[in-house]
Amino acid sequence: MTDAMTEPQRVWTVGTAPGIFPFAGHAIALFRRPLDFLNSLPAHGDLVAIRLGPVRAWMACHPQVAHQVLMDPHTFDKGGPLFDRLRALMGNGLVTCRQDTHRRQRRLLQPAFRAARIAEYARLTGREAQALCREWRPGQQVDVTAAMMALTTRVTSAVLFSGSLDAERAATVRECLEPVVRGLFVRTVVPFDAPFRVPTPANRRYRDALARLDALVAGIIAERARDATRHDDLLAVLLAATDGAGPPGEREIRDQLVTLLLTGVETTAMCLASAFDLLAENPEAERRLHHEADEVLTGHRTPDHDDLPRLGHTRRVITETLRVRPPGWIFTRITTRATELAGRRLPPGTIVLYSPYLLHHDPASFPDPDAFLPDRWLPERAAGVPGGAMLPFSAGNRKCVGDTLAVAEATVALAAVAAHWRLRRPPTRRPAPPRPAVTLGPRSLQMICEPRWPVRES
Ligand code: HEM
């Protein structure tokens, strides 16, 4: 990619999004048709004011503006409606913490994401994906999103608690994530608390799911405290950690585990489900995916971390999926001091937003932005993408800690499925538009399994 900072200095434009409703501002548009709303914003400037209820927020609509925000995390700290709501759920874990504790927290978690570990997790993903492929039957209709959630729950739980998440607990995690993620999004865009205090079925589902998730994590931490066996997972890293500030307390351990469960499972599952959805509409990209899987995984063998260098097209399918449908599609920051952005003075306490979805659909960065073209990521073509235009994992020191894991996991899982199955849309079903919640992706994706090879009954 070209370096955002080497582009000639441009004259910034600052505007306001039209269509402000009394009280709600743009919250209704952001809730009802978020992707269209985001795509409409760059027409109003490089930095565009929107209203979330009574609060004004600024959307960074140009890659260089987003880049400035992300590269100066002390001025543009984690905060604003998204992170204020997330904090209520995740506590003060790595995703939500402010800059003053970030470095310490990142050091604490980083060992679980080093290269040797990623290779192990990729191997595990290969085995789990292969087992999933064996469960499916020719002609069967499967909910691909649910299947990918099951897969990424198993991989993430291995990262966090090695084998401590048995089938029953893994099912609890999956059941809880859906209402939590949906409830969180509504709470992020609706700027008042009052509607969430009413005991409606949706509010009760959200609160019950949260309580169950909390109890599950607390139970695992308590079990581990009684268990003398040596474990090689993130929970063991946290329990053994000590630094200048002393070992993390039970609350911090809980916050980190809930944080990683919420960030690791749903994002990667949404990426995989979106990839299958997009492939069903793009037969040429799908044909090349199958061809590559056949060449690399001869005899339908289980893919492994060592196969990644030869799964170039598969990897580009994942990258292009992350561009077209970034699971993390919108984020907020808050200014900690007076600053200037796109030539506009911002006082401390100003809410600034950036949206990977908006930036990834800018035709100035990606010609024909809605088209799914994995070859955009061939090295010679990727070099022309402006710096800061492709941000599926963000940038700067708050960049996703799980990026390498997520890409390895998604690439291996996609190759494993491609070696066995072609997933087809049911003939009667019209493709549903992607529905964003806290993450973006198909909430349920029904597809028919078509075998690519004669299936042996086992
Ligand atoms: C395709 C999958 C994934 C996507 C698209 C994704 C995306 C992101 C993005 C955009 C951020 C930055 C948020 C911001 O700017 O406020 C982030 C942060 C983070 N992600 Fe991911 N993520 C993925 C997978 C994972 C996985 C597998 C894990 C761990 C198991 C993980 C853990 C985290 C954590 C802990 C942070 C906070 C990092 C920090 O502030 O230092 N993510 N992710």
Residues whose N, C-alpha, C, O or C-beta is under 5 A from the ligand:
A	BS01	HEM	L94 V95 R106 L260 T263 G264 T267 T268 C271 P327 G328 F331 L391 P392 F393 S394 N397 R398 K399 C400 V401 G402 L405 A406
